[in-house]
Amino acid sequence: MFPDAVEVQALVRSKGLFSFYEDGHQECCRVRKVRPLRRALKGLRAWITGQRKDQSPGTRSEIPVVQVDPVFEGLEGGVGSLVKWNPVANVKGNDIWNFLRTMDVPINSLHSQGYISIGCEPCTRPVLPGQHEREGRWWWEDAKAKECGLHKGNIKQEDAAVNGNGNGAGNASEAVADIFNSQNLVTLNRTGMENLARLDHRQEPWLVVLYAPWCQFCQAMEGSYVELADKLAGNGVKVGKFRADGDQKEYAKQKLQLGSFPTILFFPKHSSKPIKYPSERRDVDSLMAFVDALR
C-alpha cells in the first residue's frame, strides 16, 4: 500500500518537504496515508485497528469495540458499508506491555528509546518520563486534533456540530483543508454555480457535489468522486464541486435541493432542473451508473 507518486510530487513541489510544520499535518497525511488506505479498504467489508481509549484522551476516549466506520467506505460502497473493529479499545497501555513481555513478543527497538507512539519520522519524537505517549506526535499542534486522518471520525466537530446525516448546525472551521482536489474537477464559486443552474442548454451535462470539507461523509467519498472525475475526463460530462456550507448553505438549501452533505446533482444537457442522486451508495460504479442513465 503506497501513496500516489504524482500526488506526493505535486505536494512537495508546491509546498516543500516540511510544510506540515507551518500549516498542519492533515494535507500531508491525506496524500501519504489516508488516500492509500481508502483505496485498500474499498475491497474489504471490515478492518481491525489497535486503537485504545487511553492512547489519546483528546480523540479516542469514547471509541467503541465495534463500530460502523464513519470515514471510509467498504466493498459495497456508501455509508455503513465498512465495519471497524477496535478489539483493544478498553485495554490499558500497561496491560498491553505486560502481555508483550510475558509472551516475549518482538517489538520495535524505538520503543526502548522513548518513542512510545511511532509515526512518520519528521512528526515523531521521544517522550520524557511522565509524559503521555501521544505528546511525541505532532507536538506543535492542538492535542484535540492529533489524528492523521485514518481515525478522523474520532475528532468531535465542535464548530460544525455535525449530526449523523452530515448536516452542520453551525459554520465549519475555515482551517479545515479542502477536499475533492483534482485537475479533472471544476471548482465552482457562487457565481459559477448560479450560472450553471440557470442554463437551459449546456454544451455538456454536469455532475456537481455540494459538500463541506469538514463533513466525514464527504471525506469518505472523496476517493470515489475524484476517480469518477478522472474516468469522465474527455468523455462528455463535466464534473464539479461547490462548497455549500457557511454563507452558501442557505442558497444551496433553497435553490439546489441541499438537505445534507454530500448532495450530488446531475445537470442534464437540455434542462435547467438538476436531478438529485438518490442513493447513499457513493462508490465509483454506483455514481457512474447514475451518470450513464441520464446523459
N, C-alpha and C positions, 0 to 999 in steps of 0.2 A: 504494500500500500504506500504509494508515493504521491507527493503533490504534483500538480501540473507544471511542467517546466516553464511553459510560456507565461503562466500567471506569476510564478516566482520571479522570473527575469523582469517582467513588467513592473512588479513591485519594487525590486531592487534598483532598477534604472530610474524610476520616478522618485523614490524616497531614500535610497541608500540601504545599507545593511541593517542599520540600527535605529530606524525611525520610531520603533515602539517606545524608546526612552522619551520621545518627545510627545507623541500623540496617542499613546496607549497600545496595548498588545493585541487588541481584537482583530485588526486587519491582518497582521502577520499570521496570527493563529488561524484565522479563517482560511487563508490561502494554503498554509503548510499542514494544517491538521484537520480542520473541520470539514472542508470540502472533500478531501480524500476519504475520510471516514464516512461521509454522507454517501459517496459513490459505492463504498463497500457494503454499507448496511442495506442498500436497496435490494440486495439479493437475499436478505435474511428476514425471518419473522421475529427474531428475538436476539438480544445480546446481553452479555454479562459484564458488569463493572466491579471495581474494587472500592467503590465509594463507602466512606464511613461517616456517621453523624459527627464524630469528634474530630474528623480530619480537617474540616474547615467550618468553624462555627458560624462564620458570616454568611455562608451559602449552602451548607449541607446539613444543617441541624435538623431538618424535617424530612429528609429523604426516606421513602418507604422501601421495604424489601423488594416489592414488585410494583411496577407502575407501567402505564402506557407512556411511551416516550413522547415528551412534549415538544421535541425539537426535530427529530429525524423521522423519515418515512421508511417503511419496510417493503417487502416483496409485493404486497397487494396495492401499495400506494395509498395516499390520503391519511387523514387524521385517524389515529388508533390502529395503524397497520403494523406497528412495531412495539414489542414488549421489551421493557428494560428491567433487568434483574440485578439487584444490588444485595447479594447474599450476606455480606458482612456489614450491612448498614448499622446494625445495633451492636457490633463487636468493638470493644475498646482497642486503641492502638497498642497498649501494653499487652493485652491478651494475644494480639496478632504476633508480636515479637516473642512472647513466651512460647507460642506454638512453633514458630520458625526455629527457635533454638532447641526445643525439645525434639523436634522431628529432624533436626540437622539439615534444614532446607538451605541450599546455596542462596546467597543474597548478593546484591550489587555492592562491591567494595566501597563505593562512595558513601554508603550509609555510615560506615565507621569513621568517616572523615567529617561528619556533621551535616551531610546532605540528606536530610530526612525525607523531604518531599522533592523528588527529582523531576525536572522538566528540561526544557531546552537550555543549552549551556549559557547563553547570554542573559537568561532570565532566572537563573537558579544560583543561589549561594548558600553556604553552610549557615546553620543557625547556632546560636550560643546556648549553653545550658540554661534551661528555664524558659527559653523562647518557644512559642508554638511552631510546629513543623511547617505551617503554611507561611510563616514570616520569611522564609527563604525563597519565596516565589513572588515575582513582580513586586518587590519591596517598595518601589516608588509609587504604587497605586493604592487606591482605597481597598481596605480589607474586605468590604462587602461585595466587591466585583472581581474577586480573584478566581475566575473560571476562564479557561481558554476558549470555551465555546462548545466543547464536547458535552458539557453538562450545563449549558447556558440556561436551561429550564429551571435550574436551582435558584437563579437570581430573581428576587422579587422585583417586579416592575412597579416601584412605588410611585414614580412620576406618571406612568401611563395607566395605572390601575387596570391592568388587563384582566378580562374575565375569560371564561372557557371558550368563547366564540371568537376571540381575537378582537373584541371591542375595547376601546380605550375610553375611560371616563374623563380623562384629562389630556393634557398635551404631553407628547413624548419628549424625552430629553434630546436636546439638539446635539449632544455629544455622541449619540449612537451612530456608528458608521453606516453608510448607505449600503444597500444590497441590490441584487439583480444587475451586476455590472458586467457588461459585455459589449463588444463593438457591434454586435448584431441586434442590440436593444436600443430603441429610441427613448430618451428621457424627455417626457412631456411636462412643460410647466403649465400653469393655469390657462394662459392664452392659447397654447398649443392644444390643450385638452378641449377647450371651448370651440376652437376652430374645427377640430376633428369631429366633435359631437354634432355640429350644426350642418355638416355637409350631407347632401342627399346623394351625391355621386362622387365616388372616390376612384382614383386610378387603381388602387389595390385595397382589399379588405385589411382590417387591423385587428389584432388581438392585444388588449391592454389590461394589465393588472393594476388594480387600485390597492395600494399597500402602505404599511408603516414599517420602517426598518426595525423597530423595537418589537414588533409582533412575532411571537415564536412560531406561529403557523406560516407567516410569510417567510421567515428564515428557513423553515423546514422545506418549503417548495422552491427555494432559490435554485438549487442544482437542476431540478427538473425544468424550470422555466427558462433558465439560461441554455440548457441543452436543446430545448424546443426552439428557441430563437436561432440557435446555430443551425438546426436542421431546416428551418424555414427560410433561412437567408437565401435570397435569389430565387425563391420558389413561389413568388406571387402573393405573399402575406407579410405585412409589416408587423413587427412585434414591439410593443412599447410598455412603458411603466409610468405611472402617475402617483406621486406621493400624496396620499389623501388624508393625512392626519393633520392635527394642528388647525391652522387657519383655513385649510382647504376641506375640512371634514364636512362642514355644513353644506357646502356646494356639492360635494360628492354624494351626500345623502339625498339631497333634493333633486339633483339632475342626473346622477349616474348610478342610481339603484344601490348605493353602498348601504349594506346592512351590517357587515362585519368584515374584518380583514382576514385574508385577502378576498377581494371581489374581482372576478375575471370577466371581462366583457369582449364580445366579438362584434365589430362594426362591419356589417356587410358592405359590399361594393356599391350597391344601388339602394341604400336605405339609410336614413339618419338615425333610426332607432336601433340601439345596440341590443344584443342578445346576451343575457347573463348566463355564465357557466353554472349548471345546476347541481354539480356534484362536489363532494368533499374529497374525491379521489383526484389528486393533483400530480400523478406520475406522468411521465412523458407520453406514454401510449394513450392514456385517457384524454389528455389535453389535445393530442394530435387527432384522435378520433372526433373530438368536438369540432376542431377546425375543419377537418376533411368533410364533415357532414354539412357544413354551412358555406364553404367557399365556392 
